[in-house]
Amino acid sequence: MTNKKMTGTLLFKVSASALAGIIIAGVLMLPSCKKKESTTEPSYDKTYFAMRMTDAPGNYDAVYIDIVGAEVHSDFNGWSALNVRPGIYNLLDLTNGKDTLIADGQIAVGNVSQIRLILGDNNSVVVDGQSYPLSTPSAQQSGLKLQVKADLQVGIAYTMLIDFDADKSIVRQGNGNYSLKPVIRVVTTAINGAVRGIVLPLTAKPLIYAINGTDSFSTYASTITGGFYIGGLAAGTYKIVIMPKAPYMDSTIKNVGVTLGVASDLGIVALK
């Protein structure tokens, strides 16, 4: 995925899942379609979440931030640790639209209210070729807590961009030392969409494809509920092909729109 600096607000539409049950996932490919990736059963209480970092330019030679941990707070189960990529990052390498992945993982869906970056001891700023340590006492003890508001939906992957303002975040003290008092903007963006629905009767046991151009994604409908869910879809217009067992007939639904952050619901599809 191409890294781009994202702008926007922390507002997402969330619809309650109508598809509780077990979804049996499978991956096949139509002869005329190129398989994009495997589609597996989605978790009905978690979704993929990535944390990336970028920076607005500052009047320094370098600003080094030592990241050792990252956590997300959701209303569902409190604080959850992400799989962090620890390291010392130069914020000034992440300007003008550049960003980098610092942590990711599966987290509970619902409202995310806070994130926390945990810093190590090796934070510094370089001014006119001279390196100075950055004092960050509160960050080292409990982490940099940032208030956010993002409603996460099942089966939709999200990216949260941590946008430092290096120029405003570095404070020179009266004794000539420097401290880090972060000024950070947080932007959460959905990075894919999904299609879901229910196929009846249950005895049809259909294989379902979402097709866009030469790319296809597939799954089987649940034998218990008839429900299906195909996530990880790029925004666009899809053809949904439903291929049941005999004696039921194939069915095609054309022009199904997929929007980032939304699971397009086809409702109940009754096969003949």
N, C-alpha and C positions, 0 to 999 in steps of 0.2 A: 504494500500500500504506500502510495506517495505521501510523504509528510507534508502537510500544509498547516499554516497557522489558521486556527479556527476562531471565528467570532460568532457571537450570538448570546442568547439568554439561557437560563437554566429552566426552561419550560418544556415539558414533554406531556403528550396525551397518553394516558394509561387506561386501558380497558381491562376489565376483569376477565380472567380466563374461563372459557366455557368448556374446556376440554380436560377435566380431571380424569385421570385414568392412565393406563399403560399404553405407550405407543411402541409398536414393534418396528424398529428401523431397519431399512435395507438400502443398499445402493446398487442400482443397475444402470444401464445406459441404452437409450434407443439407438438403433443402427445409424440414424442420420444425425445424431447429436453427440457432441463432445462432452465428456463428463468433466465438470468443473471441480467438484470436491465431494467427499462423502458427506451425507446428511444423517446425523444420528439423533437419537431421541433427546429432546430438550429436557433440561431440568425444570421442574415446575416451581422451584423456590429460589433458584440462583440464575445468574447470567454473567457473561464475560464482561470484565471491566478492566480497562487499561489506563494508566496514569502516565502522561507525557509531560515534558518540561520544555519551556521556551523562555526567551528573555527579551525585554526591550533594551536597546543599547544604553550603555552608561559611559561616563567619562573616566574610565579606568583602563589599565593595561589588561587586567584579568580579574575575575571574581570567581574564586574556587569554593564550591559548596560540597561538603562531605556527606553524602546521603547513605545511611545505613539501614533505614526502615521506612515503611509506608503503611498506613492503616486507613480504613474507611469505616465510618459509623453509619449504620442503618437502623431504622426503627424496628426492624424485625429481630435482629440478634446482636445489637450493640457493635462493639469494635471488632473488625476482622483484619488480620494481617494479610497484605498482598505479597506476592513473590517479587521481592525487590531485586533490582540490579545494582548492588552497592558499588560505590565508586566516588571519586572526586571529579565533579563536573565543573568545567569553566563556563559560566553563564554567557560569557561574551562569544562563545562558539555557537550559541543557540539564538542568534538574532536574525532579523530580516527573513522571517518565515521558517527558519529551521527549528526543529524540535527533536527530542529523543525520548525513547521509552525508558522509564525508570522503574515501573512496577506494573504488575497485572495479576489477574486471578479471577476466580469465580466468587461472586458475592451475592448476598440475598437481594431479591428484588424488593421494590417498594421505595420509600423515601430515604435518600442519602442526605444527611444533615451536616456532617463534618468529615474532613479528612485530616490526617496528621502525617507530617514528614518528620522523621527522626534523624537528627544530624549527628555525625561523629565530631571528633576534636580537630580535624584538619581543614578548617575553614580559613580562608585568607583572601586578601585583596592586594593587587599589585598596582602601585601608583608611581609613575615616573621611574619604572624599573626596580622599585623597592617593594619588597613583600612585607605585609603587615598581617598579623593574626586578626581574625574577626571574632570578637567575643559574642557568644550566643548562649548565655546561661539558661534561659528558659527553654530554648529549643533542645539543648542537650539533656535536660532533666525530664521533660515530658513531651517534647516534640512541638513542631510548629503547627498549631491547630488553626484550620481555616474553615469558616462557616460557608456552607454551600447549600443549595437546594436542587436536588435532581430526583425525579421520579423514574425509577427503572422498571422496565416491562420485561416479562418473561420472554426469553428467546431472542432478544435484541441486544446486540453487543454495543458497548459504549466506550468512548474515550473522554477522559477528563484532562484538559490542558492546564497545567500550572504555569501561569505567565508572570514571571518575576519582572519587577522594574528595578534593575540593578542601580540605576542612578539615584532613585529615591530610597532604596533599601539599605544603602551603606551610609552610616553616620560617623562623621569624624568627631571625636571627643576633644575636650579641652586640653588633655595631656598629649594629644597627637596620635593616640591610638584610634582604632576603628571598631565599630560594632555593627552587627547585622540586625536590623529591625525591618523585616521583610514587608514590602508592599507588593501584594500578589493578587492577580485577577484569576479567577477560576471559571473555565468554560467547559460545560459538558455537552457532548454531541453524540448522537446515535450514529453508528457507522454501517448499519445494515437494516433490512426489513425482513418480513416474513409473510407467509400465507398459511392459513389454517382453515379447517372446515370439518364437516362430518359427512361420511359417505354411508348410505344405507341401501339395502339391508346388510346386516353384519356378515351374512354368508357369502357376500361378494368378495371379501378379502382383497381389495384392490391394491395395485401398485400405482402410486401417484407421482407424476412428473411436473415440475415447474420448469418451463423452457423459455429461454430468452436467446434468440439467435442460435448460435451453435452450442450454447452452454445449457446443460440440464442438471437439475437437482431432483432427487427422488426419495421417497419414503413409502412405507406401507401404512395403511390405516389400521387402527387398533381393532383387534378382533372382539374386544369387550365393549367399546363405546362407539366404534366407527370413526373416531376422531383422528385427524392427521395434522401435522405441523411441519412445515419446511422453513427453516430459518437460515440466516446467513446470506440473504439475497441482496444484491445491489439494487438500488432504485431503478425502476424501469417498468416496462409492460411485458407481462408473461402470458404464456399459454399453459393452462393446466390440463394435463391429459390424465384421465382416470382409466386404468386398465384392470377390470375385475376378472374373476374366474368365470368360466362358463357355468350357466348359460347367459349370464348378464352381458350387456353390450357396453363397448367402450364409450366414454363420454369426454368431450372436450369443451373447456370453458376458455373463450378467447378474451384478450384485452383486459387482463387482471392487473391493475396498477399496484405497484409496490413502492411504498414511501419509506424513507429512512425513519426509524423509530416507531414504526407502526406494523402490527400484524394484521394484514388484510384478511377479513373473515368472510368466507364464502357461504357460511351458514350450512344448511343441510342439503346435500346433493342426493336425490333419489334416483337410483339406477333402474333401468328397464331390463 
